[in-house]
Amino acid sequence: MSAGLLSLTVLALAIAGYILGRRRAVSVAGGDARKLHSLPSYHGQSVFLFTAVPAFILMIFWLLAQPVYIENRVTALIPNIEADDAAARELAMADVRRVASGLDLAIAQGALRQADLDTLQAGATDLRGKLAGVGVALGADVSQYTFEAAREYRALKGSLGIGMAVAVLAAAAVGFAFAWSRISVAFRARNVSESFVIAMLIGASLVAVLTTFGIVFSLVFETWHFFELYPARDFFLSTTWSPKFGGGSSLGILPLLWGTLYVSVIALLVAVPIGLLSAIYLSEYASRRFRTFVKPLIEILAGIPTIVYGLFALITVGPLLRDWFAQPMGLGNSSSSVMTAGIVMGIMVIPFVSSLSDDIINAVPQSMRDGSLGLGATPSETIRKVVLPAALPGVVGAILLAASRAIGETMIVVMGAGAAARLSMNPFEAMTTVTVKIVSQLTGDTEFGSPETLVAFALGLTLFIITLGLNVVALAIVRKYREQYE
Amino acid sequence: MTDISGGPAALPVSKSRRGSLLTQDALTRRRNAAEARFKAYGAVAITLSMLALVWLLFSIISVGSPAFRQTFLTMPIELPEDKLDKSGTRDPAVMAKVTTVGYAAVIQAALTKAIKEKGISTDGMTPKDIAGIVSLEAPAQLRNHVLANPDLVGQTIDFEILANGRVDGFFKGRVTMETARLDSNIKPEQLVLAERLVDAGIMAQRFNWGFITFPDASDQRPEAAGLGVAIIGSFYMMIVVLVLSLPIGVAASVYLEEFAPKNRLTDLIEVNIANLAAVPSIVFGILGLAVFINFAGLPQSAPIVGGLVLTLMTLPRIIIPARAALKSVPPSIRDAALGVGASRLQSVFHHVLPLAAPGILTGMIIGLAQALGETAPLLLIGMVAFVRDYPGMPIDGFFDPASALPVQVFSWTVRGDPGFVERASGAIIVLLVFLLVMNAVAIILRRRFERRW
């Protein structure tokens, strides 16, 4: 029974539970619903919830645990694998899965029969040819133990699938019976079902915590693997980045961090003056009509997907900078450069700086402005000497938030900054960033277990820590600042 | 009033300020100039950001809009039975033995005949050169058409054939005679022939529906590449995001806004939501790769995985506006409901939530629009794969390989043929139109239904 069909069955059972529970509540009260503690629909609701929710939770956990269990059982069948060699395990499992899905297909298409499978010997029959016949291409001949593992895999998958259906339906039936038996005139169905609903609401809000936990756990876990294969000292201190699939690569993060910082600094050099001055103009000088018209237009820049900026860098800004600046000045011939990515990213970040600064400047009390203007200062003097110093912490917070945006940005640098890792001062040269390398190390056929792939997790963890740190600091500053004037 | 009788002479005259109030002194002039300059800086900054927006949109639209027009050849094509269906059974399974090579010959024959009939000179071009103005994809399209309608064999049909990408580029100004001389894929003579075919009415440009409906095409055939698979993939992902993040997001914001006591757990949840909203999107891609693909064993390139990753990414961005919408419902509504005997849950679900619904929906649509444009996490979960088969119907289709609109843009930009740059920009236009529509719906919803208390 597939998961989809099973969920539909449970759902049908739960709906039946609602209707029957409701009816039973009315009949218990002798047809007079006023005698019940709760409205009949609450009795139905409690049956519905007790039937559906535990069954679905069980199903989700079963679906999560099943692959792990199967993998443990199956890899135990394959000799020559060390228990802690994750790479070899992964590789062997991939083989087993491919053979197993091939067998599934072969049986579905009638090229093989289930009964034959149990007596089949991998060496004796041309399994590879048979599987190729149904459209599953294998790289090498199937060894006997892989074949046996695949057979075990299929058998386990089948029996566990049935087991899941039985367990889930049993859970639903037990929940149904339990809630059904509790229906009586005095039963506080409304209180029960409401606390049930509140528990579900808490569960929904815990998804955010689970996500953070998932991110941290997966990053730390794989980074740990990486540092087992590659010395941490080299990762943090080496100045060369040259991954070679096949071993002997040097994976120093410094050139990537340099590229990231260089691009972000250029982006901030573009975005901070433009964003801050726009915010000042909009909040201090502009008329109401101008403001309601222009502010959304600037915010459009934040709503445009980053892939659009990436393409803009690739087809317009990059060639323009190369033809008009880099080549005449003899600084390089590459259309993807730190400058290209930095300028385009700067445009993207403008609204982050301007909207937050705008809010913060608006939060400066009017009395401070009035005082300064009353002493004879011009509006610009008031802004520079009174409003901005008062708003400074908040503006710094806004800039930090923009910086964390810029550091974590991916598509613009993938398409605009280039892929060559180097430490150079020339802004018209192609350089690369942490995010670009995460993409390039994890895209395509990834094989978990080589340091060249796992390094992406170490890079991801570095990125996560940097942006999180910037955010926490920035949010703390902004919050503290807001409280100051409230 | 006696003290002023001394006259003006008694007033102290400031030494530093001679001259009249009507003429500004140097300091005032400097200060006023500084004021004007400062104001101008602000105006310039706003102009610059507006110009950046206009420049961005202009460059994408001007490069991308030709993708919606495509050059086709329209001519009668004879479908000879002895070549396409030797058995004469009209059984598609048997006819499928004729490969695209056989259909290429049919097209070539038809083209030669049409050229001869119109009396167009081909001065010394080889038959191969003449056939070269037709897309490499055209035989496959003709074959699919014939296999779908086997009865056409033996007849002469009018069929629209895609012109080669370079020929198409010539009419769009991307390819010129000079570039053709250096290009191994096209010869200037072929372009001359194409011009004559246009004059003869055989070749023409028209609106290109194929760009929206066709699947992706291989590196040599930009003219046949379309967004069909990518649009379906994006649509499936949006369904997954909507189905998961609407209930979870609403439930979480109802809890945090209406029920959560002030304690450690609530603080933990709030801090988590605030920080998740700022985590770089690529980190969610790593999470998806590690958890959904490696741990849970879901298939790569599948819309379900993309949808799950985007759901986790969008959730905090939905919860924040949803909480704001709930907060804006005045407490008197809750008090009134509680006053007539409703439970807290009833007051929230029967009164507060319906009143906050427009605001929640607006936030939801804007969150969906952001998810639709997100690229980086999808790269990591294998959505860049080259997919030519349309995914199946839901729910099974959610597990089939597919592409996504923004990822399709990315994978086109890394291809060699310059025709793909035009396609990529065209795809961006499609994406922007979708975003525009979603945001417009959000704004209309807000205008029409949002209540001011």
Interface residues (C-beta under 8 A of the other chain):
Chain A: G4 L63 L64 P67 V68 R190 E194 V197 I198 M200 L201 I202 G203 A204 S205 L206 V207 A208 V209 T211 T212 G214 I215 S218 L219 F221 E222 P273 I274 G275 L276 L277 S278 I280 Y281 L282 E284 Y285 V294 L297 I298 I300 L301 G303 I304 P305 T306 I307 V308 Y309 G310 L311 F312 L314 I315 T316 I347 I350 S354 T378 P379 S380 E381 I383 R384 L401 S404 I407 G408 E409 T410 M411 V414 M415 T435 I438 V439 L442 T443 G444 T446 F448 A456 F457 G460 L463 F464 T467 L468 N471 V472 L475
Chain B: R31 N32 A34 E35 R37 F38 K39 Y41 G42 A43 V44 A45 I46 L48 S49 M50 A52 L53 W55 L56 S59 I60 V63 P247 I248 G249 A251 A252 V254 Y255 L256 F259 A260 L268 I269 N272 I273 A274 N275 L276 A278 V279 P280 S281 I282 V283 F284 G285 I286 L287 L289 A290 V291 N294 F295 A296 G297 L312 L315 P316 I319 S343 L345 A369 Q370 L372 G373 E374 T375 A376 L379 L380 V384 I395 P406 V409 F410 T413 V421 A424 S425 I428 L431 L432 L435 N439
